[in-house]
Amino acid sequence: MAGQSTRNRAGSKRDFPVIIGLVLTSLILLNLPESAQRSLAHSVRQMALSPFIEVNGMITRAEARARDFDVLRAQMDSSMALIARQRTLAEENRQLRGVLSLRQRMPSRFVAVTVVRAGTSGSESVFQIDAGEDLGIQPFNAVVTEGGLLGQVQVVFPGYALAYDWSHRDFRVSAMTVDGQEHGIVEVARGAFRAQDRLVLRGASFLSDLPDGVELLTSGRGGAFPRGIRIGHVSGVAETSAGWSKSYYVVPSVYPGEATHAVVDLGMDRNLIAAGADTPAAAPLDRRP
Amino acid sequence: MRVVGLTAGLILMHLVLHVALGLGREAPDLFVVALLLASRSMNVRSAAALGMLLGLLEDAYSMTSFGSNVLAMTVLGMAGAKSRDLFVGDSKSFLATFFLLGAWLRIAIVWAVTESAVRPDLDQRLLVESVLMALYAASCGILLRLLFLRGGRAS
């Protein structure tokens, strides 16, 4: 027993510097600058996790292909009906802009992407999209599904990008009602459990009285998100700051867990801007009455 | 040899369930189970190194608290290996406690070192969610230990 104890003590002495080194390395990793952490995480993803992420993407794409044909047909019919209704609107809009001497609105560019969630414990609210800087995706581009706003691109790499959805604590979007009468900032309101997370519209005017069901869109203020993307609808008053402002709960139009495909809004076409086409003449419409 | 095989299998299974299938919390945390199982058969250095490696894999998609899992798993690996000096034997009740405490400790360390602005509330995370997640992982650990490592520990 005495011999074993001596051996253990000798082993502990040998282990000590290595253990201290490993713990120190862990602490250094925890406190590295964000850019260094991102590079390291990118290397780990590429070296060890890329085959598993590839399988995840294949499963997502296969599920999408197997989706009920009737559902897809109905969605396409709805889209076609919407386009047919708005065909004359586009012409009217062009004529009115001509009368008011406003230039044409810049066309946005979109990239279709597959949404992949890693499912590891550190990846809550984070998802990967299978398109990166080679397709023109940049940090802070909006990620949108057919339902509305899903999230925002944060980090871009060749071939893929990481984004977070609206349930992330850092998510903020400037919002307005469809009629443009009320504006505010929409952010996440954490519930007691993650399943109870929802959005809240903060900073609406104190005298506002938004009934349940009023739709909220991105207002485009600040330039982070393009104007007019659906965020969700109002679902009751959250809190009132006496004499100053009101907050409303918002039911999101997109639930992050359900999103498998999305488009990334790349914003205005820079080639057209470089060609001197125009800049968006939306300022008069942005003004609150 | 059986422990090595089981550990490798659990790591692979964790990656398949969490990353390839994207199951998230519906699947148990098999990294913790693998680390705790392996650490009882490894020296402290190797267990800490294995923990660090698994923590790096777990943190690869973390955008707000990169490194928290690395630290937690490194400490857990060390603690698991050191537990051999303190507790001898592999009774079911000991293993259940070992897995439960280990899984909970990992979540507690991650919570403690995550920036306060982005971490969940203390009572919600540490008293409710973490206990359930630790129970889930501990049940899997016990089951796997009984199924694959019955009849004495192999090297």
Boltz contact constraints between the chains, C-beta under 6 A:
constraints:
  - contact:
      token1: [A, 15]
      token2: [B, 44]
      max_distance: 6.0
  - contact:
      token1: [A, 15]
      token2: [B, 45]
      max_distance: 6.0
  - contact:
      token1: [A, 18]
      token2: [B, 45]
      max_distance: 6.0
  - contact:
      token1: [A, 19]
      token2: [B, 44]
      max_distance: 6.0
  - contact:
      token1: [A, 19]
      token2: [B, 48]
      max_distance: 6.0
  - contact:
      token1: [A, 22]
      token2: [B, 48]
      max_distance: 6.0
  - contact:
      token1: [A, 22]
      token2: [B, 52]
      max_distance: 6.0
  - contact:
      token1: [A, 22]
      token2: [B, 74]
      max_distance: 6.0
  - contact:
      token1: [A, 26]
      token2: [B, 70]
      max_distance: 6.0
  - contact:
      token1: [A, 26]
      token2: [B, 71]
      max_distance: 6.0
  - contact:
      token1: [A, 26]
      token2: [B, 74]
      max_distance: 6.0
  - contact:
      token1: [A, 29]
      token2: [B, 67]
      max_distance: 6.0
  - contact:
      token1: [A, 29]
      token2: [B, 70]
      max_distance: 6.0
  - contact:
      token1: [A, 30]
      token2: [B, 67]
      max_distance: 6.0
  - contact:
      token1: [A, 30]
      token2: [B, 71]
      max_distance: 6.0
  - contact:
      token1: [A, 37]
      token2: [B, 66]
      max_distance: 6.0
  - contact:
      token1: [A, 41]
      token2: [B, 60]
      max_distance: 6.0
  - contact:
      token1: [A, 44]
      token2: [B, 56]
      max_distance: 6.0
  - contact:
      token1: [A, 44]
      token2: [B, 60]
      max_distance: 6.0
  - contact:
      token1: [A, 45]
      token2: [B, 60]
      max_distance: 6.0
  - contact:
      token1: [A, 48]
      token2: [B, 57]
      max_distance: 6.0
  - contact:
      token1: [A, 49]
      token2: [B, 19]
      max_distance: 6.0
  - contact:
      token1: [A, 49]
      token2: [B, 60]
      max_distance: 6.0
  - contact:
      token1: [A, 52]
      token2: [B, 15]
      max_distance: 6.0
  - contact:
      token1: [A, 52]
      token2: [B, 19]
      max_distance: 6.0
  - contact:
      token1: [A, 52]
      token2: [B, 20]
      max_distance: 6.0
  - contact:
      token1: [A, 55]
      token2: [B, 20]
      max_distance: 6.0
  - contact:
      token1: [A, 56]
      token2: [B, 20]
      max_distance: 6.0
  - contact:
      token1: [A, 56]
      token2: [B, 22]
      max_distance: 6.0
  - contact:
      token1: [A, 117]
      token2: [B, 22]
      max_distance: 6.0
  - contact:
      token1: [A, 118]
      token2: [B, 19]
      max_distance: 6.0
  - contact:
      token1: [A, 118]
      token2: [B, 61]
      max_distance: 6.0
  - contact:
      token1: [A, 119]
      token2: [B, 18]
      max_distance: 6.0
  - contact:
      token1: [A, 119]
      token2: [B, 22]
      max_distance: 6.0
  - contact:
      token1: [A, 119]
      token2: [B, 23]
      max_distance: 6.0
  - contact:
      token1: [A, 119]
      token2: [B, 24]
      max_distance: 6.0
  - contact:
      token1: [A, 120]
      token2: [B, 18]
      max_distance: 6.0
  - contact:
      token1: [A, 120]
      token2: [B, 58]
      max_distance: 6.0
  - contact:
      token1: [A, 120]
      token2: [B, 61]
      max_distance: 6.0
  - contact:
      token1: [A, 121]
      token2: [B, 58]
      max_distance: 6.0
  - contact:
      token1: [A, 122]
      token2: [B, 58]
      max_distance: 6.0
  - contact:
      token1: [A, 122]
      token2: [B, 59]
      max_distance: 6.0
  - contact:
      token1: [A, 122]
      token2: [B, 61]
      max_distance: 6.0
  - contact:
      token1: [A, 122]
      token2: [B, 62]
      max_distance: 6.0
  - contact:
      token1: [A, 122]
      token2: [B, 69]
      max_distance: 6.0
  - contact:
      token1: [A, 123]
      token2: [B, 61]
      max_distance: 6.0
  - contact:
      token1: [A, 126]
      token2: [B, 61]
      max_distance: 6.0
  - contact:
      token1: [A, 126]
      token2: [B, 63]
      max_distance: 6.0
  - contact:
      token1: [A, 169]
      token2: [B, 118]
      max_distance: 6.0
  - contact:
      token1: [A, 192]
      token2: [B, 124]
      max_distance: 6.0
